[in-house]
Amino acid sequence: MCRFRRRARTFLFLPTVGFFPLSSERNVRPYVPAALFGASVLLTGLSVACPVFPIAAPSQKTTIMLSIDVSGSMRSTDIRPTRFEAAKDAAKTFLRTLPPKTRVGLVSFAG
């Protein structure tokens, strides 16, 4: 057996007549794959970008943060009974005047 022997070539002839109509206009067949590829890249880019259309809507949510000092200086009795009790009473009075759907947070700090 000879290694350098050429193998016989086989040919396959496919009829292409009538598959695409021939016309005298410009042939667009070569551009179809490129156009499909470009459209797929564009659609993929749009889907990855997650486009969002913002809509302005009135918000009924109000949030208030109260901060109260709980350090040792709040034990002073210059305000009766103490500064801390006066701050708690003022916070309770303020909370009674708020609308029902108002969210309130409380932060205490010392030092």
C-alpha positions in Angstrom: 0.0 0.0 0.0 1.3 3.3 -1.0 0.7 6.2 1.4 1.0 8.9 -1.2 -1.8 7.6 -3.3 -4.5 10.1 -4.0 -8.0 9.4 -3.1 -10.7 9.7 -5.6 -12.7 12.9 -5.3 -16.4 12.7 -5.2 -18.6 15.5 -6.5 -22.1 16.3 -5.5 -24.1 18.5 -7.8 -27.1 20.3 -6.3 -29.6 22.0 -8.5 -30.0 25.7 -7.4 -32.1 26.9 -10.2 -35.5 28.2 -9.1 -34.5 28.3 -5.4 -34.0 32.1 -5.5 -35.7 34.0 -8.3 -33.2 35.7 -10.6 -33.9 39.4 -11.3 -32.1 42.3 -12.9 -32.1 44.1 -9.5 -29.2 44.1 -7.2 -28.5 40.7 -5.5 -29.1 40.9 -1.8 -28.5 37.2 -1.0 -24.9 37.7 0.2 -26.0 40.4 2.7 -28.7 38.2 4.4 -26.4 36.4 6.9 -24.7 39.7 7.9 -28.0 41.4 8.4 -29.3 38.5 10.5 -26.1 38.6 12.6 -26.3 42.3 13.1 -30.0 42.1 14.1 -29.2 39.3 16.6 -26.3 41.4 18.1 -28.6 44.4 18.4 -31.4 42.5 20.1 -29.0 40.8 22.4 -27.6 44.2 23.4 -31.0 45.5 24.1 -32.0 42.6 26.2 -28.8 42.8 28.3 -29.3 46.5 28.8 -32.7 45.9 30.6 -34.3 49.1 29.3 -36.7 50.7 31.8 -39.1 53.5 31.1 -39.4 55.7 34.3 -42.9 56.8 35.1 -43.4 59.7 37.6 -46.0 58.8 40.2 -46.9 60.6 43.3 -45.5 59.0 46.4 -47.6 58.8 49.6 -44.7 57.4 51.7 -43.1 59.7 54.2 -40.3 58.6 56.5 -39.0 60.4 59.6 -36.0 59.4 61.7 -36.0 60.5 65.3 -32.7 60.6 67.2 -32.5 60.8 70.9 -29.5 61.3 73.1 -29.2 58.7 75.9 -25.9 59.8 77.3 -25.3 60.7 81.0 -26.0 64.4 80.3 -29.7 63.6 79.7 -30.0 62.7 83.5 -29.6 66.4 84.4 -32.6 67.8 86.3 -32.5 71.3 84.9 -35.7 70.3 83.1 -38.3 68.5 85.2 -38.2 65.5 85.7 -35.1 64.9 83.5 -33.9 65.9 80.0 -34.5 62.3 78.8 -38.1 62.2 80.0 -38.7 65.6 78.4 -37.3 64.3 75.1 -39.5 61.2 75.3 -42.6 63.3 76.0 -41.8 65.7 73.1 -41.3 62.6 70.7 -44.7 61.2 71.8 -46.5 64.5 71.2 -44.8 64.8 67.8 -45.8 61.2 66.8 -49.5 61.8 67.7 -49.6 64.7 65.1 -48.3 62.6 62.2 -50.5 61.2 59.4 -51.3 57.4 59.9 -49.1 56.1 57.0 -46.0 57.9 58.0 -43.0 55.6 58.7 -41.0 56.5 61.8 -37.5 55.3 62.8 -35.8 55.8 66.1 -32.0 56.1 66.7 -30.5 56.5 70.1 -26.9 57.7 70.6 -24.6 58.4 73.5 -21.3 60.1 73.6 
